[in-house]
């Protein structure tokens, strides 16, 4: 999901899933089969499983896109295909195929309402907007405006292997808002999937989304390119210099492509590690600043409030 290039045919459809295997296991098999075929002039795919539904986003030559829709209807283990979007426009998919799952508390019948709403709204939207609405639903906004998006978005990214998921759980419990888990299977044969998670909490003007990502996931271009517009990134520096060097490079790649880059804040270290991180980011054209000294990375609401979160009804 990168910067637009040449015009291609584009389509998005959704259909009820009928699969026996765990969804990501099934989708990784589909990914490997598609990558093994390597036909000339093939379409590019993004396939999502969520709440008992498949969502397919496909780009390529017109006739190949139509073939992909037909093939999905017959081979993807689904039924009752609903076409949400067809158009010619800038191609946004970079990889041959990306597969993903989103785990939400929505039942298939509840998710169907989102699909039907986007059947009406989808022709006027970009495919990436449909993908994000269905693949990363905002359940707080859904009670007021179906298909609504968060008013604010923040990302906590840890230089160490695992993001601060425990802090996300605290937010989930405090605001009685579910943690939404996402998994991505990238366009490499037999490679494992990787994930991220988010919680939506009440905020002035709607909802604020708090997303947690690991440094390892940021190393993947597909994950970086799929990041939504963010108000701020909080980089949790950690204690491993080698991990910090890699993450600073990946943050630079992610932020530099954005028309409206987020503010980057640094937390979780001080002194030499903090200065080194700021210098590394500057080398990639990213200006960063430390969070106030009085706030620690363990105080997640205070931390987010210091970087712009306006929580509250």
N, C-alpha and C positions, 0 to 999 in steps of 0.2 A: 504494500500500500504506500507508494512513493509519490513523488511529484509527477504531475501529469505529463505524458509524452504525446505520441501520435493518437489520432482518433481510432477507436475500435468499436465493434458492436458490444453492447453490454446488457446483461440481464440478471435479474435477481428473482428467485422463486422460493417458496416455502411449501413444505409438505409434511404430513404426519409420518413419523418414523415408525418402522416396524423392523426391529433388529433383535436378535437373540443374544449377541455378545455385549459386553460393556461398551458404551458409545465410543470412548476414545480408542479402545482396542480395535473396534470395527473401523473407525475412520483412519487409523494408522495403516490398516490393511488396504483400504481404498487408496490412500496416498501412495503406498509402495507399488500397487498395481498400476496406477497412473504414471508414476515415474519410470517404471520398467518399460512401458509402451514406447515412450519417446517418439510419437509420430511427428512428421514434418508439419509445421504450421499449427501446432496444437493450441487449444484454448488454454487459458489460465484460470484456475479455480480457487475459490475459498469456500470451504464447506463447514458449516456449524451445526452442532447438535445441542439443543436446549429445550427443556420442558416438554420432551416427547415429540419434538419437531426437528426436521432438517431445514436449514437455510442454505441455498446454493447461490453464490455470486460467480458469474463466469464472464470472461472477456476474450475477444478474439475476432476472427473473420466471421461475418454474418452467418454463413452456412454452418460453420463449426459450432457457433454458439447455439444455433437451433438444434443441431445434433446432440449437443451436451445436455440441453433441456430434456430432449426425448430420452436420452440414455439415463438421465437421473430419474425420470419418472418410472423407468422399467427396471433399473438395476440397483438403485441406491437403497432398496429396502423400504421404500416409502409409498404413500398413496395420496390421492386427492391433491395434486400439485396446484398451487395458487401462484400465478405470475404476478409479481409485485412491481416490476420495472423492466422496460425495454427501451433502449436508446442507443444512439451513436454518440460517442464523446471521448474525452481523454481517458486513456488506460491508467488505472491506478494500482493494479496488481503487479507486483514485481516478480514473484516466484511462480513456478509452474503450478504448484498446488500448496495450499496451506489448509490445515484442518484444525478445528477448535471445538471445545465444549464449554458451556457455561452452566454452572449448577445453581439453580434458583429454587425457591419454594413454590413457584408457579406450577399449577397443574396444566396438563395439555389443553384442557378446555378453557382455562384462563388465558393461556398464551394465544389461543386462537383469536381472542378479541384483539390482541396486538396485531396479529397477522391481518385480520380483516380491516383494521384501521389503516394499515400501511398498503393494503390493496387499493384504498381510495387515495391516500396521500403519496404513495410511492412514485407515481409517474413524474411528479414535480420535484422529487428529491434526487440527490446523487446516490449511486449505489453504496458508497462508503457510509453515508448517513443511515441508510436502511440497515446495513450490517451492524453499525454501532448501536442503533436503537434496539434491535432484536438480540444482539450478542452481549450487550451490557445494559440491561434495562434498569431504569431508575424507579424503584418500587414506591418510594415516597411520593414522587410526582405523579405516579400512575393513579393514585387515589383522587387526584384533582384534575389531571389532564392526561389522558391516555397517550402514552408514547412520549411523555415529557422528558426533558434532559436536565441534568443538574445545573444549577445556576453557578456553582463554583466547582473547580476540580483541582485536587492536590495529589502529588505523588511522593511517597516516602520510598527512597531507594537506598538499599544497604550495600556497602562495599563488600561485606562478608557474604557468604554463600546464601544465607537465609534472611529474608526480610523480616521486619518486626511484626510478625503475624499476631503475637500475644497482645500487642498494643491495639491491633485492629479488633481483637476479641473484646477488649475492654470497651471500646467504642460501641461495638455491637450490643453488648449487654446493657450499657448505660442508656442507649437510645432505643432499645428493643427493635433494632434494625438488622436484618440478616447479613451475614458475610456472604458475598457472591464470589465463588471460585471460578476461575477461568483457566483452561489448559490449551496450549498451542502445540500442534505437531508440525514441525517445519519441513521444508522441501528437501530433505536429505533421506535417502533410503535407509530404513531400519534405525533411524535416530530416535532417541526417546523424546517424549513430550516435556514441556515445562510450563510453569504456571505463574499466575499472579492472582491477587484478590482485592476486593474493594468493599467498603461499607458506605452507604448513603446516610447522612444524618440531617436533621432539620437545620435550616439556615435561613437567614433573612433573604427573602426573595425566592425561596423554594427549597432546594436541597443542596448540600455540599457532598461531593464524592471524595473519599479518602482512599487512594489506591496504594497498595504495597507491592513492591517489586524487588527482586534480588539482583545483585550485580551480574550474576550468571545469565539471567534472562536478558539483560540489557546488551549482552554481547551479540545477540541475534538481531540482524537487520529487520526481520519481519516484526519482531516485538517492538523495536524502536519506531518503525514506520507506522505501526498501528496505534501508537499513543495518541489520545485525543488532545485537543487544545487544553493546556493546563494553565492555571493561575500561578502556581509555584511548584517547584521541585525542592524537596528537602533531601539532601544527600547526607546519609549517616555514614561517617567516614570509617569507623572501625579501627582496627589495630594492625592490619596487614598492608604494608606499603605496596606490594606487588598487585594486590587486588585493587587498591586505590588508583594506581596508574592506569590499569585497564578500564576501570569504571569511568575515570575522568575522560578518557578518550571516547568511550561510548556515549557519555552524556554530551560531549561536544558534537558528535555526529548527529545525535537525536535533536539537539536544540538548534544547531546551525541551519537545518533544513526548514525551520518553521518561519512563516511570515511574521507571526507575533510570538516570539519566544517568551517562555515563562521566566520569572525571577528564580534564580538558583540560590538556595540557602544551604549553609553547611552546619552540621551539628555532630555531636558524638566524639569530638576531639578538641584539642587546643594546642597552642604552641607550634612546634615545628610541623606536626602533621597537618594542622589547619593551614599554615602558610604554604606548605608544599602542595596541598590540594588546590588552593587558589591559584597558584602559579601554573599547575598542570592544566586547569580549566582555561586560564588566560591564553595558553598556547594553542587552544582549540577555539579561540574567539568567544569564550563564555566568561562573562563577569559574574562573580559569586561573592556572597557576603555571609559572615557568620551570624547565627541567630544570637539574640541578646544573651549576655553572660548569665543572667538570672534564670534562664530557662534551660532545663535539661531535656535530653531526647526521651527520657522515661515519662515525662509529663506531656502526653501527646496532645491533649486539648490546649494546654498553654503553649506548647510548641507551635501548633498550627495557628493558634490565635495570634502569635507573634509574627507570622508570615502572611496574615491577611484573612484567615477564616473568620467569617461573621456568623457564628453558630447562634441558634435560638429560633423560636417559631416565627 
